[in-house]
């Protein structure tokens, strides 16, 4: 579907996977940095395209941003090894290392490059950068976690991710701000437990993959394009259910990890953080419902210049996502009983 049997792309794709595994399994900070660098250099050929100037611009933006973050990370790692016994200075260095890793994964307040970059990528590249590319930085972040500092970062991620998506008309930017919002949830999950983070990340990745697949097969990139499609009812239901699940509305699948996280946060008396997380999810649900409202209630004539890609496997993917979304309803409802 994505690589069209292009072996060069497949080669870089496998390096992308193994570089993340190198980072998270390394027993030294230098090994983690090397893994992140290999990851950067393997992702650039995947997003660059000679025939598309926007992709070339995106690859340059990604390279510059990640290079700055990598240089900062290496510099702070060397400083940490020099001032190993000075604990007060080390706490400051931990915070700087956290900031470098946050810049790598597109976390607030270093998120400005992230929506602009995603705007110029294909849907499958969007899926990779919103899911797989966050694994290594967020796990490295958990090694030197400054909880007081990260509390404010989580709040900023949730607020910026929620408010930033309201005025957007690009579907890719809406999912980018949604990713920033969910990054706040993932940070709180890894602060509690790695297993909880993996559970949240797996469900989030499946939902993002469903959304990117639907928009890829529909050949849709902007808000108003959805209005011009006379979509089949099953596709409308799948789109609607996956968006509500991504927003964390009960009893959909996406609510399960958020509900567990909210329980942990309330148990640890983090009431303010819980309140901001819930309000951020409500704002997300507002622009997700706005996205599907017109396609459900209004029936526009399909214009000739809006065409769905004729893919043999497209309906099979749609049917799979619909089946899994419908199956998740009774599963999640039984889980909450």
C-alpha positions in Angstrom: 0.0 0.0 0.0 2.6 2.5 1.1 6.0 1.6 -0.3 4.8 0.2 -3.7 7.5 -2.5 -3.5 10.2 0.2 -3.5 13.1 -1.7 -1.9 15.0 1.4 -1.0 12.1 2.7 1.0 11.7 -0.7 2.7 15.4 -0.7 3.6 15.1 2.7 5.3 11.9 1.6 7.0 13.6 -1.4 8.6 16.5 0.9 9.7 13.9 3.2 11.2 12.4 0.4 13.3 15.8 -1.0 14.4 17.2 2.4 15.3 14.3 2.9 17.8 15.1 -0.5 19.3 18.7 0.5 19.6 17.8 3.7 21.5 15.4 2.1 24.0 17.7 -1.0 24.6 21.0 0.9 25.0 22.7 0.9 28.4 24.5 4.2 27.8 23.3 7.7 26.9 25.8 7.8 24.0 24.2 4.6 22.5 20.7 6.3 22.9 21.9 9.3 21.1 23.4 7.2 18.2 20.0 5.4 17.9 18.2 8.7 17.7 20.6 9.9 15.0 20.2 6.7 12.9 16.4 7.2 13.3 16.6 10.7 12.0 18.7 9.8 9.0 16.5 6.9 8.1 13.2 8.8 8.3 14.3 11.7 5.9 14.5 9.4 2.8 11.0 8.1 3.6 9.4 11.6 3.6 11.5 13.2 0.8 10.1 12.9 -2.7 11.9 14.3 -5.8 8.5 15.0 -7.6 7.0 16.8 -4.7 8.5 20.1 -3.5 6.4 20.1 -0.3 7.9 16.7 0.8 11.4 18.0 0.2 10.6 21.1 2.3 9.2 18.9 5.0 12.4 16.7 5.0 14.6 19.8 5.4 12.4 21.2 8.3 12.5 17.8 10.0 16.3 17.5 9.6 17.0 21.0 10.9 14.7 20.6 13.9 15.9 17.2 14.9 19.6 18.1 14.4 19.3 21.1 16.8 17.6 18.8 19.4 20.3 16.1 18.8 23.2 18.6 19.3 21.6 19.9 22.5 21.1 16.4 23.8 24.7 15.3 23.1 26.0 18.5 24.7 24.0 18.0 27.8 24.9 14.3 28.1 28.6 15.2 28.0 28.0 17.9 30.6 26.2 15.4 32.8 29.1 12.9 32.6 31.6 15.7 33.6 29.5 17.1 36.5 28.4 13.7 37.7 28.9 14.3 41.4 27.3 17.8 41.5 23.6 16.9 42.2 22.2 20.4 42.1 23.7 21.1 38.6 22.6 17.6 37.6 19.0 18.3 38.3 19.2 21.3 36.0 20.9 19.2 33.3 18.1 16.6 33.6 15.6 19.3 32.9 17.6 20.4 29.8 17.9 16.8 28.6 14.1 16.5 29.0 13.6 19.6 26.9 15.8 18.2 24.1 13.8 15.0 24.0 10.6 17.0 24.1 11.7 19.0 21.1 12.5 15.6 19.3 8.9 14.3 19.8 7.1 17.6 19.1 5.9 18.3 22.6 4.8 21.7 23.8 6.3 24.3 24.1 8.6 23.1 21.3 5.7 21.9 19.1 5.7 24.7 16.4 7.5 22.6 13.8 5.2 19.6 14.3 1.9 20.8 12.6 3.8 22.6 9.9 5.8 19.5 9.1 2.8 17.1 9.1 0.9 19.5 6.7 3.4 18.5 3.9 3.5 14.8 4.5 1.5 11.9 3.1 -1.0 10.1 5.3 1.2 7.1 6.0 4.2 9.3 6.9 1.9 11.2 9.2 1.0 7.9 10.9 4.7 7.1 11.4 5.6 10.5 12.8 2.6 10.6 15.1 3.2 7.1 16.6 6.5 5.3 16.0 8.7 8.4 16.1 7.5 9.2 19.7 8.5 5.9 21.2 12.3 6.4 21.6 12.1 10.0 23.0 9.3 9.3 25.5 11.0 6.2 26.9 14.3 8.1 27.2 12.4 10.8 28.9 11.3 8.4 31.6 14.9 7.6 32.5 15.6 11.2 33.8 12.1 12.3 34.7 11.7 15.6 36.5 8.2 15.2 37.7 7.5 18.9 38.8 8.7 20.2 35.4 6.8 17.6 33.4 3.6 18.3 35.2 3.5 21.8 33.6 4.6 20.3 30.3 1.7 17.8 30.4 -0.8 20.7 31.1 0.7 22.7 28.2 0.4 19.7 25.8 -3.2 19.2 26.7 -4.2 22.8 26.5 -2.3 23.6 23.3 -3.3 20.4 21.6 -7.0 21.1 22.4 -7.1 24.9 21.6 -4.8 24.7 18.5 -7.1 22.3 16.6 -10.3 24.4 16.9 -9.6 26.8 14.1 -7.9 24.3 11.7 -9.4 23.3 8.4 -6.6 20.8 7.5 -7.3 17.3 8.6 -3.6 16.6 9.0 -3.2 19.6 11.3 -6.2 18.5 13.3 -4.6 15.1 13.9 -1.3 16.8 14.6 -2.8 18.9 17.5 -4.7 15.8 18.6 -1.3 14.0 18.8 0.1 16.9 20.9 -2.9 16.6 23.2 -2.5 12.8 23.5 1.3 13.2 24.2 0.3 14.9 27.5 -1.7 11.7 28.4 1.2 9.5 27.3 3.7 11.4 29.5 1.4 11.0 32.5 1.1 7.2 31.6 4.8 6.6 31.5 5.2 8.6 34.8 3.0 6.0 36.4 4.0 2.8 34.6 5.6 1.6 31.4 2.9 -1.1 31.0 0.2 1.6 31.1 2.1 3.7 28.6 2.3 0.7 26.2 -1.4 0.0 26.6 -2.3 3.6 25.9 0.1 3.8 23.0 -1.1 0.6 21.4 -4.8 1.8 21.4 -3.8 5.3 20.3 -1.7 3.9 17.4 -4.6 1.7 16.2 -7.0 4.6 16.2 -4.6 6.9 14.4 -3.9 4.1 11.8 -7.6 3.8 11.2 -8.1 7.5 10.7 -5.0 7.8 8.4 -6.1 4.8 6.4 -9.7 6.2 5.9 -8.4 9.6 4.8 -5.7 8.0 2.5 -8.3 5.9 0.7 -10.7 8.8 0.4 -7.8 11.0 -0.9 -8.9 13.7 1.6 -6.7 16.3 3.2 -9.0 19.2 4.0 -12.2 19.8 6.0 -14.4 20.9 3.1 -13.5 17.8 1.0 -15.5 15.6 3.3 -18.7 17.7 2.5 -18.4 16.8 -1.2 -18.4 13.0 -0.7 -21.5 11.0 -0.7 -19.9 8.5 1.6 -21.3 5.1 2.3 -23.1 4.7 5.7 -20.5 2.2 6.9 -17.6 4.6 6.1 -19.5 7.4 7.9 -20.0 5.2 10.9 -16.4 4.1 11.0 -15.1 7.7 10.7 -17.5 8.9 13.4 -16.8 6.0 15.8 -13.0 6.2 15.4 -13.0 10.0 15.9 -15.1 9.7 19.1 -12.9 6.9 20.3 -9.8 9.0 19.7 -11.4 11.8 21.7 -12.0 9.4 24.6 -15.8 9.3 24.7 -17.2 6.4 26.7 -18.0 3.6 26.0 -15.6 3.6 23.0 -12.2 1.9 23.0 -10.2 5.1 23.4 -11.9 5.8 26.7 -10.4 2.7 28.4 -6.7 3.9 28.9 -7.9 7.5 29.7 -10.2 6.1 32.4 -7.4 4.1 33.9 -5.1 7.1 33.9 -7.8 9.4 35.4 -8.2 6.8 38.2 -4.4 6.8 38.9 -4.2 10.6 38.9 -7.2 11.0 41.3 -5.7 8.3 43.6 -2.4 10.4 43.7 -4.5 13.6 44.3 -3.5 15.3 41.1 -6.9 17.0 40.7 -5.8 20.0 38.7 -4.0 17.9 36.1 -7.0 15.6 35.9 -9.4 18.6 35.4 -7.2 20.0 32.6 -7.0 16.5 30.9 -10.8 16.1 30.9 -11.4 19.7 29.6 -8.9 19.1 26.9 -10.6 15.9 25.8 -14.0 17.8 25.7 -12.5 20.4 23.4 -11.1 17.6 21.2 -14.5 16.0 21.0 -16.0 19.3 19.9 -13.9 19.6 16.7 -14.2 15.9 16.1 -18.0 16.1 16.1 -17.8 19.2 14.0 -15.8 17.1 11.5 -18.4 14.5 11.1 -21.6 16.6 11.7 -22.0 17.9 8.1 -21.1 14.5 6.4 -23.8 12.9 8.4 -26.6 15.4 8.2 -26.0 17.2 4.9 -26.0 15.4 1.5 -23.9 17.3 -1.0 -23.6 16.5 -4.7 -20.3 14.8 -5.5 -18.2 16.9 -7.8 -16.3 15.3 -10.5 -12.9 16.5 -9.4 -13.3 14.8 -6.0 -12.6 11.2 -6.6 -11.9 8.4 -4.2 -8.8 6.2 -4.9 -9.8 2.9 -6.5 -7.9 0.5 -4.2 -8.7 -3.2 -4.2 -8.0 -3.5 -0.5 -9.7 -0.3 0.6 -13.1 -1.7 1.6 -11.4 -4.6 3.4 -9.5 -2.0 5.5 -12.7 -0.1 6.1 -14.6 -3.3 7.1 -11.8 -4.2 9.5 -11.8 -0.9 11.3 -15.6 -0.9 11.5 -15.6 -4.4 12.9 -13.0 -3.6 15.5 -14.8 -0.4 16.5 -18.1 -2.2 16.9 -16.4 -5.0 18.8 -14.7 -2.6 21.1 -18.2 -1.3 22.3 -19.3 -4.4 24.2 -15.7 -5.1 25.2 -15.2 -1.7 26.8 -18.7 -1.7 28.3 -18.0 -5.1 30.0 -14.7 -3.7 31.2 -16.4 -0.8 33.1 -19.0 -3.0 34.7 
